[in-house]
């Protein structure tokens, strides 16, 4: 297999991986306990407080957006965050392959026998 074919094969395999990924989003989801501040409330004696609440935070235009999610939404958001990481990892690999493709293009692909490890 030529270098060109090899790079193309790897590149298109990554594109197919992206095709299989579901929804994506940024941020992080945490379980948080909160105290209401009411001195008569049981949470004033409880170390943890009320909760847990599923708090999703993410940056949008350098502003932090915070949302409280149901546990079902929290699972969904976590899945989207995991997909985002996979997507970023795949994109990075695609960029690396593209760089190799461009740099190798200067030479004749078909006679290039030096295969770099990816
Ligand atoms: Zn309370």
Boltz pocket constraint, residues with backbone or C-beta under 6 A from the ligand:
constraints:
  - pocket:
      binder: B
      contacts: [[A, 34], [A, 35], [A, 36], [A, 37], [A, 38], [A, 41], [A, 42], [A, 43], [A, 44], [A, 50]]
      max_distance: 6.0
